[in-house]
Amino acid sequence: MVDFLNLKKINNCYERELKEACSRVIDSGWYIMGTELKNFEKEYAEWCGVKHAIGVANGLDALILVLRAWKEMGKLQDGDEVIVPANTYIASILAITQNDLTPVLVEPDPSTFNLSVEGISKAITDKTKAILPVHLYGRISPMKEIMAIAAKNDLLVLEDCAQSHGATIDGQKCGSWGHAAGFSFYPGKNLGALGDAGAITTNDDELAQVLFALRNYGSHVKYQNKYKGINSRLDEMQAAMLAVKLKYLDGETARRREIAQKYLTSINNPHIDLPNIDDEQEHVWHLFVIKTNHRQALKDYLDNNGVQTLIHYPIPPHQQAAYEELKHLSLPISESLHRSVLSIPMDPTMTEADIEHVINTVNGWVL
Ligand SMILES: *Cc1c(COP(=O)(O)O)cnc(C)c1O
C-alpha cells in the first residue's frame, strides 16, 4: 500500500534531533512561554520574510485571533462582511462566525481552487471590511491583485496559510502579502508539529502587540489584563519540535515539487483532470488533487490496488449541519468540486517505486 501521508516515516527522518530537543525541554523545567517559543517565532518570522510571528495553539485560533484583534483595534465591528472562498476547509469560516462577523461565500476559480479577483469584485458591498483568501492545497492565491483590490476598497486581508507554508509569488512568501496571516502546524500540514500548533505572521507592530496579549489572557504583563483574551499559547515542546522541522521544510517542499512534476508529466488517464499550474514556486503541494466525474469508482479501484486516497472535502461548508443559515446558498462550482475532487498520495518520503506505482495504477483505471 502506498500511504497517503506517513507521519511516522517523516518524523523518523529527524528522530535524533527531535528527541534531543525533547530532552532539552524536559530538562529545562520551563514549559510555556520560554526561550523555545521566542526562538521559533524569530526563525519563523525570518523564514516567512515578516517582522513578527506569534505562536498560538492551532491554526483555527490563529485566524480567530487576528479578526478578534482587529475588533479590539476598532477596525472591524459585529456584522461586517468578510469575503471567503466557498470551497475552503470549514475553519476559515468558523473564524469569521466566532467573531460575530458575516461570511460572504464566494465561488472559487475552478482551475486554481482559489478566489479570483472577478469573484471578489462581484461580492464587495458597503459592508465588506475584509478578505480571507485561502491558499488551498498549497497554491497561493493571486495576492498582487487581491492586495490591489483591497487597497482600492479599504479592506483588510487575512491570508489562510494553513496549507501553503513557503508558496511564493515573485519570490515573496505567503504570509507576508496580507495584513496578517494564519498558519497551522497540525501534524499533517507541510510544517507539522507533534501535536497541535499554529502561528500568526504580520508586519504590523500594533497588531502584533495586541496578539501577543490576546493569546495569553489579554495580558502583556503578568496579572494585568488589557483585553478579555483567551489561552492559546504555543508550548515549549511543540516550539522545539517545529524549530527542528523548519530546517528541513525547504527540502521537503522541493521533494513534493518533484513528486508533483512526475504526476503532472506521467498521469494521462482521459477520465482524470490534473491540476494546472503557472509557476512552480506558487505551489507547495500540500495536496495533489485530481478531479473525476466518477470519484467513488476511482477511489474504490485505487483502494483495491494499493493506493490510499482522501477527499478534501466531501461536504461544502454551506451544506454542513453547523451552518443552517448558509443552507439556502446555491454555489454550483463549489458543489461540483466537492463531488469530483480526490487527493492522491503526496508525502516527501515516498520512494521512486511508490511514485511509479501511483502513476501506473491511476493510468490503468478504465471505466
Ligand atoms: C488545517 C486548516 C486550518 C486549521 O488548522 P488547525 O491547526 O487544525 O486548527 C485552517 N484552515 C485551513 C485551510 C486548514 O487546512
The ligand as a MOL file (V3000), in Angstrom:
LIG
                    3D

  0  0  0     0  0            999 V3000
M  V30 BEGIN CTAB
M  V30 COUNTS 15 15 0 0 0
M  V30 BEGIN ATOM
M  V30 1 C -5.8950 22.8630 8.8560 0
M  V30 2 C -6.5740 24.1010 8.4190 0
M  V30 3 C -6.9800 25.0880 9.3370 0
M  V30 4 C -6.9910 24.8940 10.8160 0
M  V30 5 O -5.8140 24.4880 11.4150 0
M  V30 6 P -5.8340 23.7070 12.7990 0
M  V30 7 O -4.4140 23.7940 13.2480 0
M  V30 8 O -6.2960 22.3130 12.5470 0
M  V30 9 O -6.7480 24.4320 13.7300 0
M  V30 10 C -7.4720 26.2800 8.8430 0
M  V30 11 N -7.6210 26.4880 7.5190 0
M  V30 12 C -7.2800 25.5600 6.6140 0
M  V30 13 C -7.4500 25.8540 5.1570 0
M  V30 14 C -6.7550 24.3310 7.0300 0
M  V30 15 O -6.4380 23.4100 6.1070 0
M  V30 END ATOM
M  V30 BEGIN BOND
M  V30 1 1 1 2
M  V30 2 1 2 3
M  V30 3 2 2 14
M  V30 4 1 3 4
M  V30 5 2 3 10
M  V30 6 1 4 5
M  V30 7 1 5 6
M  V30 8 2 6 7
M  V30 9 1 6 8
M  V30 10 1 6 9
M  V30 11 1 10 11
M  V30 12 2 11 12
M  V30 13 1 12 13
M  V30 14 1 12 14
M  V30 15 1 14 15
M  V30 END BOND
M  V30 END CTAB
M  END
